[in-house]
Amino acid sequence: MDDNVRHPTMVLGISFSNENGTLFSRSLQEAIMKNWFELKIEWGIYMHGLAFAGDR
């Protein structure tokens, strides 16, 4: 896990803390934690594709 990449659950935890959605926030965070690795891979491929397309 890269320390320089900000984890989305940190942002979500803050955004849902003001409302009474702590339970919803927790389940959403768990879902993202499970998919975080795949998300990072897809994002890496996407960013790499953008950089590759920009070389033309």
N, C-alpha and C positions, 0 to 999 in steps of 0.2 A: 504493500500500500504506500503510495507516494505521499509524503508529508506536504509537498508543495501544491498538491491538488486538493482543493477545499471539498470536504465531503458534503454532499447535498443534504444529509440528514441534519447537519448543524443548522442550515438555513431553514429547513422545514420545521425543526423544533422551535425556532424563534418565531416563525410566522404563525404557528398554530397555538402558541402559548397564551396569547391574549384572549383567545376565544375558549369556550368550554369544550375543546376538541382534543384533549390530551390523549384519550383512548384512540381516537381516529388518527392522531398524529403518530402515536406509537406503532400502530399497525402499518401505517404508510411508511414509516421509517424502516420497519422490519422488511417490508416488501422491497424497498430500495436497497437495503443491505444485501439481500439475496441476489439482486440483479446488478449490483454495483460493478462487479468484475466484468460482466458482459457489457454493461453500459460503457465502461472505460475502454474496452476493446473496440466497440463500435465507434465511439467518439474518436479514438486514435486513428481508425481507418478513415473516418470521415474527414478529419483534419488533414491526414496524409494525402487523401484524394484531392482536397482543395489546393494544397501546396503543389501537388503534382500537376494539376490542371493549370495552375498559375505560371508554371514554367514554360508553357507553350507560347 
